[in-house]
């Protein structure tokens, strides 16, 4: 079955939301955790999740440009 | 002790009256004493003067009688011609009216008594007597002596009997009874407690109401005076002891005819006043003696009377002032009651004072003040009432808002508790959730997204770009998975 453009947009919007959920999750973790070493690593992951949100947005833009 | 205003005024006034009354009493005492003593001195001097005048008149009259007898022709003839048949005694008896004199007698030039009303005198020789010697010199004389014949004291008044040529033939002598003199003096002076003394020119007391003073000297005779008196045989063999009145005797000897002396009598132990007066030109002095204390008693009595008046005045003043002050100060109680009412926030009462003085003004001012306060309070209560009403409205509004705020607060609390719960999630649980997420993302990207993108026609144009981006996501997620997994393992090792 061939998906339409809107379906792809919904897929990647879900991906964007997942990345945002992950971002929030790590943000809450950083508030809770007091271990600096761990927090440093999680902070890096949180930043990556922020980039992933940008990547998701960029993919959405590419999908919109397609067809 | 709390004293009322009335009591303070009364006590102050009474003390003031007593203070000035005491000063007045003392002043009056001093002034009255001085005045009374001065008056008494004047009175004593007057008394002495009058008594002296009377004695002087008696002496003078007796002397006149003696001189009258001396010029009787029968007597002159009797002495001149030796006409002893003439009854001289009858002549002498004629002049001795009512036996007024002790004796009237006639002496010849040799001092022999030729005739006398008292027969015991006849044949006696009194040539040694001073009064005889003086008469022989042609002068009338008066002397006092104790009779050598009668041993009685007498006043001897002598005068010469002359012939027509003035030659002295003999002497007429009248011997006066001492009682005649003593009748003329007031024995107890002015006050009834004084004394009187009649002294001769030697200061010898020849009469006194105090018998123990008679024939004593005022100040004591010196040796010369004692010999002189002895030679004249005036006082027979009497000792003539001295008394403590030297001051008077000194004045008499110095020739003073009268005077007044204040001195302390050591014998009587009292302050005394002595007034002395010479009796005419005769060698006798009348001395009055008074105790100063007897004069002072008048001043004391006057001052006591005044003190009594002052004390009565103080008592009367106290009674009157207490009564008046109670009357005058009565409005103060009403004013105090009004002030107490003000203190109790009662402003409705009014003070009724119709004295028309400062208290009345004070009461009026107080009433005005209470009236203003009452009005102000009414206005204030009105404002308070309105303000209370406004506040009640505001309060109701605020209560509504408060209720809403409380509800909002409860909501906030509920939300905060939810957040707090998620924050309280344990680190491990958070990491596990992250690990599951990463695993899920890897699986979905590799099995779903890559597949869909690769098989989509519509993404043909940007497929490679999208796939490249997806690979970045997959690689990152795998790296995340490993990192999180390592951390979880570390937790578990701990």
Interface residues (C-beta under 8 A of the other chain):
Chain A: X2 X3 X4 X5 X8 X11 X12 X15 X18 X19 X21 X22 X25 X26 X28 X29 X31 X32 X33 X35 X38 X41 X42 X45 X48 X51 X52 X55 X58 X59 X62 X63 X65 X66 X67
Chain B: X422 X423 X424 X425 X426 X427 X430 X431 X433 X434 X437 X438 X441 X444 X449 X452 X455 X456 X457 X458 X459 X460 X461 X462 X465 X466 X469 X470 X472 X473 X476 X480 X483 X484 X487
